[in-house]
Amino acid sequence: MSISIKDLDENAYRNLKAEAVRHGMKVSDAATEAFREWVASKRQSRVRDLDRMKAAALDMDALRGSCGKWSGSEEIRRWRDERKL
C-alpha cells in the first residue's frame, strides 16, 4: 500500500529512517512496525482501564451487600428530586 503523510515531524522521520538503515530494514517496514506498536500500546491501556473498572464494580457490589437493601437508582432519583426543589 502506498500512502502520503502530511505534516510529519522531520526529525521523527529522520530518526526512523536512520534506525531502519541500522537494522537493515526498509523505511516502510520500520514505519509499519512503529504503527503496530503504537496501536498495541493504546489497546493495552484500554485493557488496564477495563480491569480497574471491573475491580471497582466488584468492590461496589460488595459494599452494596454489606449495606442491606440499597438501590443506587433510588439514591440518584432522591438526589435529582432534591435538586429540583
N, C-alpha and C positions, 0 to 999 in steps of 0.2 A: 504494500500500500504506500502511496506517495502522498505526503501532506506538506503544507507550509505552516510554519508557526510564526505569527507576527509578534512583535514587541518582546522577543526573547532577550533576556539579560545576556549581554555579550560575554561577560566574564563567566557566567554559568555555562554557556555553550563552549567557550574555550577550555574550561576545566574538564567538561565532559569529553570533549574531543581528545584532550591530552591523555586522560585516563584510558580512553578507548585504545589509543595508539600504544600506550604502555602495556596493555593487556592483549594486544594483537586482535582487537575487535573492530568491527565497523562502527561508525558513529550511530547508525540506525539501530544496531543491536544493543549498544550501550544505552541509547535513549529508551528503547523498548524495555530493557531491564529496569531502568530508573522509573519509568511509568508504572510498571507492575509492582515494584517495591513501594511506591508512593500509595497506590491503591490498597495494597495489602496492609500498610500501616494504618490507613484510615479505617479499614474494616475491623482491625484488631481493637482500635479504641472504641468502636461502637459495641463490640462484644463485651469489653470490660465494663462499659456503662450498663449494658443489659444485665450482666452478672450482679452489679451493685443494685440495680433496680429490683431484681428477683430477691436478693437478700433483704432489702428494705421491705418488700411486700411480705416476706415470711415473718420479719420482726413485727410488722403491723398486725398480722394475723394473730401472732402470739399475744400481743398486747390486748387485742380485742377479746380474746378468750379469757384473759385474766380480769377483765372489767365487767364480766357478766353480760347482760344483754345491752349491746351498744350498737348504734347504727350511724355510720358515717354520713349517710344520706340525710338522716334526721338532723344531725348536727349542722350540716350545711344549710338545710331548709330553715332551721331555727336562726342561724346566723344571718341568712339572707332576709328573713322576715324582720329581725331586729333592726337591720339597716334601713328598711323601708319606713320605719316609724319616725 
